[in-house]
Amino acid sequence: MSNRRQFLRIGVGFLASMGVLFSPLFSAVRWVHARAQKVILPRGTKEESLIHRNPKSLNASNLDTTPLKNFGTMGQSDYEVNLEEWRLEVTGRVKAPLKLIYSEILALPSVEKKVLLICPGFFANHGQWKGISMLALLHKALMEKDVTHVTFAGPKGSNEKVERFPIEDILANKVYLAYGVNGDVLPKKHGFPLRVVAEDYYGDDWVKYVYKVNVEKT
């Protein structure tokens, strides 16, 4: 296992140095390959039938989008963000740390995907999430070549939650930060101004009210 991780780390560093990891084509090939390994859910599958399933094993591309009014929610849902004071911080293994205001985030290259969110035993939402391309964000911050993980934290304060994801999922755009869902601005109860979207992960990993991205090496 350690040899495999070392090989992946060397490979990521080499590809990053060549600019390949930031290629949309490279990310798309990995995304198509991963989806080919999943169980394809037929159109009309009831969302309530998925609440005990592992999202990592499911291809939900045939499912209709869940209306936003029917979305379930979890965790804190009433956190108030003052956009005049709020910043998205990008720190850690980067050469150019960032503090971005909301309008700067909206101006970044974006990614928009339909991703299934499952809160085990409670609900499943299939939303169309639009947000920051992490490839563009990390490129802007001049990410170091030896990065292995990225953590997301939010909201700021005593209820802060932190989740950590491998760099491979970040670079494949499986994990990114959304500011919109189903064509609307991300509602407060769902994590405005930014929340994690994490394809193949349970909803508990989808951090809401994100204010900090930390780029790490382990």
N, C-alpha and C positions, 0 to 999 in steps of 0.2 A: 504493500500500500504506500509506504513512504517513497519507494522508487517511482511509483506511478505519479504521486503528487509532485515529486521533483521533476519528472519529465514534463508534466503539464505546466509547471511554473516556468521551466526553461522555454517551453514552446510558446507560452503566452508572451514572455519577454521578447522572444525573437520576432514573433508576428507583430507585436506592438511596435518594435523598432522598424519594421518594414512597412508599417501603416496598414497592414492587412486586417487587423482586428477592428479597425474603424471603417472597413469597407461594408456598405450595405449588402453587397452580394454575399460576402462571407457569412454575415449574420443570418441572412435569409436561408442559406443552405443548411446551416445548423438547425434553424427553426423548423424547416420542412422535415429534416431527418428525425428530429425529436417527436414531432406530431405523428409521424408514420408508425411509431412504436406504441401508440395509445389505442384504447378501445373507442371506436367511433360511435358516438351517441346518435340515434336516429332522430330526425325531425319529429317534434311532438312529444319528446321525452318530458315528463313532468318534473319540474324542479324539485318538488318535495321528495322525489324518489332518489335524489342525489345526495341528500344530507348526511348519509353514512358512507359515502364513497370518497376515495382519495383523489383529489383533483389531478395529481400527477399521472394517474392512469387513464385519464379521460380526454378525448378529443371532442370538444363541445362546439365545433365550427358549424354544425347543422342546426344548433338551437337558436330559437328566436331570442332577441334581446329582451331582458326583463324590463318592463316599464319602471321608471324611476320611482313612481309612487308606491310600487310594490317591493322595493328593496328593503331587505332586513338590515339591521345595523347592530353593531356590537361595541362594547367598551364605552368610553366617554363620547358623548354626542352633543355637548353644549359648550365646548371650549370656544371662547371668543378671541379672535386674532385682530389686532390693530395693525392694518397694513402700513400705516405711517411709521411704525416702529419695527415691524417684522422684517427679518432678513433670512434668506436661505444661505447658511454657511457651508462651505466645502473646505474641509481641513484634512490633515494627515499626510499621506504619502503623495503630495502634490507640490509642484514647484511654484504654482501661482494660486494660493488660497483665495477663495471667493466669498463675497458677501453680496448677494443679489437681491434687489427689490423685485416686487411682483411683476412689474412691467418688463423688467429685463428677462425674467423667466419666460413670459409669454412670447418674447421675441426670439427665443432659442429655437433651433430645429426641434420638431415635435415627433412623437410616435403616437399612433392611435390603433388600438387592437381590441377585439372582443376577448375578454378573459373571464373565466368562471371563478367566482368566489364562493367557497363553501365554508360555512361555520358549522362544524360537525354537530349533528343532532338538532340543529335549529333552523337553518335556512340555506338556500343556494341562490345566488344572483348571477345572471349572465349579462354583464354590462359592456358597453363600448367605452373604453377609458382612453382619454387623450391627455398627454402630458409631455414631460421633458424627455428628449432622447438622452439617455445616460452616456451614450457614446460622445455626443456633442459636449455635454457638461464636463466629462472627464478630460476630453481633449482641450477644452477651454482652460481647465485648471492645471494642465500639463502633468497628468498622472505619471508617477514613477513606473519603471518597467517591472518592479518586483512585487507589485500589489497582488494580494491573494483574496482579500475580502473587502466589502463595503458595508458600513453600518448606517442605519437611519434612526434618528431620534425625534420624538415628539410626543406630546406637546412640551414646551419649555415649562418647568415647574415641578411640583411634587409628584405629579402623575406621569412623569416622563416614562416613555416606553422605548426600548432600544432593541432592534433586530438586526441580524448580521447575515449577509448573503455572499456566496462565493463569486469571485470576479467573472467566472465563466458565464453565470446567469445574468450578470449585469451587462456584459458586453454583447450577449445574445438578445438584449432587449426583452428578456423574460421578466426582469425586475426593473421598474422605473417609477417615476413620480408623476402622478396624475393631478391635473388641475381642472379636469372636466370629465363628465360622464353622460353618455347618451345625448350628446350635443348641447348639454347645459353646463354652466359653471358648477363645479363641485359644491354640493350643499354643505352647510356648516356641520350637520349631524354626521356627514360622511367624511369629514376631515379637512374642510377648507382651511388654508389655501392649497395644501399639497398632501396627498396621501400615497403610500406605497401601493403599487399594483404588483403582485407577485404570482405570476403564472406557475402552476404546479404546487403552490404552497397553500396551506389552510389559511383561513381569514385572520386568525390570531397573529399571523406574521405581517399583515397589511397595516403597518403603522399609520396612524392618522395625525394630522396637524404637524407634519414634519417641518422642522426648522434647521436640522443639521444633518450633513452627509459627511462621514468620516471614512477616509480611504486608508486601508490598513495592510500591513504585512505581518504574517504570523510565522 
